[in-house]
Amino acid sequence: MSEFKHYSVMLNECIEALNIKPEGIYVDCTLGGGGHSEEIVKRLTTGRLIAIDQDEDALSAAKERLKPYSDKIEFVHSNFSELKSILEELGIEKTNGVLYDLGVSSYQLDNSERGFSYNSDAPLDMRMDRSNGLTAYDVVNSYSEEELRRILFEYGEENNSYRIAHEIVERRNISPIKTTFELSDIVKSVAKKRDLYEGHHPAKRTFQAIRIEVNGELNVIAPSLEAAIDSLDTGGRIVVLTFHSLEDRAVKQIFARLEKGCTCPPSFPVCVCGKKPQITLVNKKPLAPSPQELLINRRSHSAKMRAAEKI
């Protein structure tokens, strides 16, 4: 395993938004390199931290980093989609804070063998949890042209999805597409000229889309957030970091619905559904990284942080 390097995005903002109680129970749903978890557990006295990650490399590295605080931490190898059952198995009825740092980690991008990056040649993999069966190779070489076009457009917001999907199918009919560079070259071969000179890699959206499909990333956000908010005690906080518009939109929609409560049509003169608001927003608009942080870590540029409090 290569060295686990990870920059904790908006670290101070996340910790401040969690409003940590020394005796509280906190959950880091995306442990990663352990940077956020370390700052949480430092502030605990009799409290407890549940640290979850589906990447065994991340868990191993974080366990080493957080060894001085191991008596206060429960490490769990799982996807945060299993949050409800994880808390039940641990006998935890209420939490005081839950943190999500969504998307791919710097370590996963920089570790070429994982196949997440278009900047390094590696087998097409992209699994965050390498015990899962579906890989990027499977998606690229077995999905129909229509399915490929759909995920490129929906998950990558790729306007050139038709040409990319068609070219992938044409190339794999000759021989399987095995590596990240092969896939990247296919995308570049059909890229529009402006995409080649705009400063962003033309394969960025394609790789994002396939990664999301492989890991089922968008499907698990809403149910997990609802389970997290349901677990919060009154005054508990949920903090979510997102890195692209699809993630942020999902979080925004969940927060808006649970802040409103009532689901009756606007035409109804009075509420008949009986649903009450569950949260209040800590910050009405999402926070972005500071200019100083952007100078240190360019990968922070697309980050947005939303936070809410249980009422």
ZIGILIN-V228682 format. One record per backbone hydrogen bond with DSSP energy under -0.5 kcal/mol. CO is the residue of the C=O (numbers start at 1). NH is the residue of the N-H. Records with the same first field share a line. If there is no record, write none. Layout:
CO = NH + NH
This chain:
3 = 5
6 = 8
7 = 9
8 = 11
10 = 14
11 = 15
12 = 16
13 = 17
14 = 18
15 = 19 + 20
16 = 19
21 = 24
22 = 45 + 47
24 = 26 + 48
25 = 96 + 97
26 = 50
27 = 29 + 99
28 = 52
31 = 34
34 = 38
35 = 39
36 = 40
37 = 41
38 = 42
39 = 43
40 = 43
41 = 44
48 = 26
49 = 51 + 74
50 = 28 + 52
51 = 76
52 = 31
53 = 78
54 = 56
55 = 59
56 = 60
57 = 61
58 = 62
59 = 63
60 = 64
61 = 65
62 = 66
64 = 67
66 = 69
67 = 70
69 = 72
70 = 73
72 = 49
73 = 75
74 = 51
76 = 53 + 78
79 = 82
80 = 83
82 = 86
83 = 87
84 = 88
85 = 89
86 = 90
87 = 92
88 = 91
91 = 93
95 = 233
96 = 237
97 = 27
98 = 239
99 = 29
100 = 241
105 = 109
106 = 110
107 = 111
108 = 116
110 = 112
111 = 114
112 = 115
114 = 126
117 = 120
120 = 122
122 = 180
123 = 125
124 = 137
125 = 136
128 = 130
129 = 132
135 = 139
136 = 140
137 = 141
138 = 142
139 = 143
144 = 148
145 = 149
146 = 150
147 = 151
148 = 152
149 = 153
150 = 154
151 = 155 + 156
152 = 156 + 158
153 = 157
157 = 159
158 = 161
160 = 164
161 = 165
162 = 166
163 = 167
164 = 168
165 = 169
166 = 170
167 = 171
168 = 172
169 = 173
170 = 174
171 = 174 + 175
176 = 178
178 = 124
179 = 183
180 = 184
181 = 185
182 = 186
183 = 187
184 = 188
185 = 189
186 = 190
187 = 190 + 191
188 = 191
192 = 195 + 196
193 = 196 + 197
194 = 197 + 198
201 = 204
203 = 207
204 = 208
205 = 209
206 = 210
207 = 211
208 = 212
209 = 213
210 = 214
211 = 215
212 = 216 + 217
213 = 216
216 = 220
217 = 220 + 221
218 = 221 + 222
220 = 224
221 = 225
222 = 226
223 = 227
224 = 228
225 = 229
226 = 230
227 = 231
228 = 232
229 = 232
231 = 95
233 = 236
236 = 310
237 = 98
238 = 308
239 = 100
240 = 306
241 = 102
242 = 304
244 = 248
245 = 249
246 = 250
247 = 251
248 = 252
249 = 253
250 = 254
251 = 255
252 = 256
253 = 257
254 = 258
255 = 259
256 = 260
257 = 261
258 = 278 + 279
260 = 262
265 = 268
278 = 311
280 = 309
287 = 305
290 = 294
291 = 295
292 = 296
293 = 297
297 = 300
298 = 301
300 = 303
304 = 242 + 306
305 = 287
306 = 240
307 = 282 + 283
308 = 238
309 = 280
310 = 235
